Amino acid sequence: MTNVAVNTYTHSVTYVADNILKSLKDIIRLSGLDPSEFVGDWETHMRGVQTWLNTGDLETVKLEIYDPKTDALIFRWDIDISYGWSGGDGNFWTDTKQLRYAIRKAGLAPSEARYRFLVHTKPGRPDVIGWSKASGRSTDGKEKVASVRRLHRTSLPIPYAKGVYAAKPLIPILGGLLTFESEWGPALGPSFEKALTVDVGDGRLDIGCVASRGHFFLDQTAASYTFVNENKPATAFLFKLISQLQFSGTVPMIDVEAYGQWLTK
């Protein structure tokens, strides 16, 4: 009976490890990228995933798709590993159906994009030949906000029946965050507030919502953040966002020819 359990367990580990890698290969291919580099390292990938599945140390496998010129993250696909036990037999399952839907929704990656395979394990997991420690690329929303604020924007004088209005000053870009849950504890506590105040420049977040907890916004007058915990966070966040956008008024007139110049570049 013990031998059967061990054999079943080992088969499950091998089966799931192989299917995880096949799923990642499909993600690369369906994202419009060449999976040959990933396939070339298949043995090393398999050795790590299989070992850490077998020890129960594997928590998440990740595939980063990034821009090699800026090293900025474009997409990241995560597969969380769940361990199920029934008697002495081990079995493993991973939900890739939702992941495949997300691939179609995200669309193709830029042709120049590259990818990298990472895993997240428990502390103290055994070392595996061919694997070393690495840090994932940042998914910090503040970096994305900063990149948008640094974009070149235009505003032209506005002609009307009796003359021309002066060009409207560019509207400040609001940086926001909307998520269902937060890993901070508490979600809208002092640690989170400290993280928000690290960058009050281009990466500044003006408003945000943790839908299961509450929402927050930057009080420009007091130069500090206000955190609100309520029963309907998403609705409160929406009302606050609309109220802030109302002060933006009419959008500036776009310089279409400035966009046209890029057609020849």
C-alpha positions in Angstrom: 0.0 0.0 0.0 2.9 2.4 0.8 4.5 1.7 -2.6 1.3 2.5 -4.4 1.0 5.8 -2.5 4.5 6.8 -3.3 4.2 5.8 -7.0 0.9 7.8 -7.3 2.4 10.8 -5.6 5.5 10.7 -7.8 3.3 10.3 -10.9 1.2 13.3 -9.8 4.3 15.5 -9.3 5.7 14.6 -12.7 2.4 15.0 -14.5 1.7 18.4 -13.0 5.2 19.7 -13.4 5.1 18.8 -17.1 1.7 20.4 -17.6 2.7 23.6 -15.8 5.6 24.0 -18.3 3.4 23.2 -21.2 1.0 25.8 -20.1 3.8 28.4 -19.9 5.0 27.4 -23.3 1.4 28.0 -24.6 1.4 31.4 -22.9 4.6 32.3 -24.7 3.3 31.1 -28.1 -0.2 32.6 -27.8 1.4 35.9 -26.7 3.1 36.0 -30.2 6.6 35.1 -28.9 9.1 32.3 -29.8 9.1 29.6 -27.2 12.3 27.9 -28.4 14.5 29.5 -25.7 12.0 28.2 -23.0 12.0 24.7 -24.6 15.8 24.7 -24.8 15.9 25.0 -21.0 13.1 22.5 -20.4 15.2 20.0 -18.5 16.4 22.7 -16.0 12.9 24.1 -15.6 11.5 20.6 -15.1 14.2 19.7 -12.5 13.4 22.7 -10.4 9.6 22.5 -10.6 9.5 18.8 -10.0 11.8 19.0 -7.1 10.0 21.8 -5.3 6.6 20.2 -6.0 7.8 17.0 -4.5 9.0 18.8 -1.3 5.9 21.0 -1.2 8.0 24.1 -1.4 6.7 25.5 -4.7 4.1 28.2 -4.2 3.9 30.1 -7.5 5.4 29.9 -11.0 5.7 33.1 -12.9 6.4 34.1 -16.5 7.5 37.7 -17.0 7.2 39.4 -20.4 9.2 42.5 -20.5 10.7 45.2 -22.8 14.4 44.5 -23.2 15.2 48.2 -24.0 13.7 49.6 -20.8 13.6 46.4 -18.7 10.1 47.4 -17.8 7.5 44.7 -17.2 4.8 44.4 -19.8 2.8 41.4 -18.6 3.3 38.8 -15.9 1.5 35.5 -15.7 1.3 33.7 -12.3 0.2 30.2 -11.6 -0.5 29.6 -7.9 0.1 26.0 -6.8 -2.5 24.3 -4.5 -1.7 21.1 -2.7 -4.5 18.7 -2.0 -4.3 15.6 0.2 -6.5 12.5 0.4 -5.2 9.8 2.7 -1.6 9.0 1.8 -1.9 9.9 -1.9 -0.7 13.3 -3.0 -2.4 15.2 -5.8 -1.8 18.7 -7.2 -4.0 21.0 -9.3 -3.6 24.4 -11.0 -6.3 26.5 -12.6 -5.0 27.3 -16.1 -8.4 27.9 -17.8 -8.6 31.4 -16.3 -5.0 32.0 -17.3 -5.7 31.1 -21.0 -8.7 33.5 -21.0 -6.4 36.2 -19.6 -4.0 35.6 -22.5 -6.6 36.2 -25.1 -7.8 39.3 -23.3 -4.3 40.8 -23.0 -3.5 40.2 -26.7 -0.2 39.8 -28.3 3.0 41.1 -26.8 5.3 43.5 -28.8 7.5 41.6 -31.2 10.6 42.9 -29.5 9.5 41.6 -26.1 11.4 39.0 -24.1 10.4 36.6 -21.4 11.8 35.1 -18.2 10.6 32.1 -16.1 10.6 32.5 -12.3 9.3 30.6 -9.3 8.4 31.5 -5.8 9.2 29.0 -3.1 9.0 28.6 0.6 12.1 29.6 2.7 14.5 26.8 3.2 13.7 24.9 0.1 16.5 22.6 -1.3 18.9 23.9 -3.9 18.5 22.7 -7.4 21.3 22.6 -10.0 20.8 25.2 -12.7 18.7 27.5 -10.5 19.8 30.6 -8.5 18.1 33.4 -6.6 16.6 36.2 -8.7 14.3 39.2 -8.2 11.2 39.7 -10.2 10.6 42.9 -12.1 8.5 45.5 -10.3 4.7 45.5 -10.7 4.5 48.8 -8.8 1.7 50.8 -10.2 3.5 54.0 -9.3 6.1 53.4 -11.9 3.3 53.1 -14.6 1.7 56.4 -13.3 5.1 58.1 -13.6 5.7 56.9 -17.1 2.3 58.3 -18.2 3.0 61.7 -16.6 6.3 61.9 -18.4 4.6 61.6 -21.8 4.8 64.5 -24.2 1.3 66.2 -24.3 0.0 69.0 -26.4 -2.5 71.9 -26.2 -3.4 74.4 -29.0 -5.2 77.7 -29.1 -9.0 77.2 -29.6 -10.6 79.1 -32.5 -14.2 80.3 -32.1 -16.6 82.7 -33.9 -15.2 85.9 -32.4 -11.5 85.0 -32.3 -9.2 82.5 -30.6 -9.0 81.3 -27.0 -5.5 80.8 -25.5 -4.3 77.3 -25.3 -5.7 75.6 -22.2 -3.0 74.6 -19.6 -2.5 70.8 -19.6 -4.8 69.1 -17.1 -2.9 67.3 -14.2 -3.0 63.6 -14.7 -4.6 61.7 -11.8 -2.8 58.6 -10.7 -5.0 55.9 -9.2 -5.1 52.4 -8.0 -8.1 50.0 -7.9 -7.8 46.5 -6.5 -10.0 44.0 -4.7 -7.7 43.1 -1.9 -4.4 44.3 -0.4 -1.4 42.4 1.0 -0.7 45.2 3.5 -1.8 44.6 7.0 -3.9 46.5 7.8 -4.9 47.3 4.2 -5.0 51.0 4.7 -2.7 51.3 7.6 0.5 53.3 8.5 2.8 51.0 6.4 0.7 51.5 3.3 0.6 55.3 3.9 4.4 55.3 4.3 4.8 53.6 0.9 2.5 56.1 -0.7 4.5 59.1 0.5 7.8 57.7 -0.8 7.2 59.3 -4.1 5.1 62.4 -4.2 6.4 63.4 -7.7 5.6 61.8 -11.0 4.8 58.5 -9.3 2.3 60.0 -6.9 -1.0 58.2 -6.4 -3.9 60.7 -6.0 -6.7 58.2 -5.4 -7.3 54.5 -4.9 -9.6 51.8 -3.7 -9.2 48.4 -2.0 -12.7 47.2 -2.8 -13.0 44.8 0.1 -11.7 47.4 2.6 -12.0 51.1 1.8 -10.6 53.9 -0.4 -8.0 56.7 -0.1 -7.3 60.0 -1.7 -4.6 62.7 -1.5 -5.8 65.9 0.1 -3.9 68.5 -1.9 -4.7 71.3 0.6 -3.4 69.4 3.6 -0.7 67.6 1.5 -1.6 64.3 3.2 -3.6 61.2 2.5 -7.1 60.5 3.8 -8.1 56.9 4.4 -11.8 55.9 4.5 -13.1 52.5 5.6 -16.8 52.0 4.7 -19.3 49.4 3.6 -19.4 50.4 -0.1 -15.7 51.2 -0.9 -16.0 50.9 -4.7 -19.1 53.2 -4.9 -17.4 55.8 -2.6 -14.3 55.6 -4.7 -16.3 56.2 -7.9 -18.0 59.3 -6.4 -14.7 60.7 -5.2 -13.1 60.1 -8.6 -16.0 61.8 -10.5 -15.8 64.8 -8.1 -12.1 65.2 -8.8 -12.6 64.8 -12.6 -15.3 67.5 -12.6 -12.7 70.1 -11.8 -10.7 69.2 -15.0 -13.4 70.8 -17.2 -13.0 70.7 -21.0 -10.1 68.8 -22.3 -7.3 70.8 -24.2 -7.3 71.0 -28.0 -4.9 68.3 -29.3 -2.1 69.2 -31.7 -2.9 66.5 -34.3 0.1 67.4 -36.5 2.4 66.6 -33.6 1.1 63.0 -33.7 1.4 63.0 -37.5 5.1 63.6 -37.2 5.6 60.1 -35.8 4.2 58.5 -38.9 7.5 59.0 -40.6 9.6 57.7 -37.7 
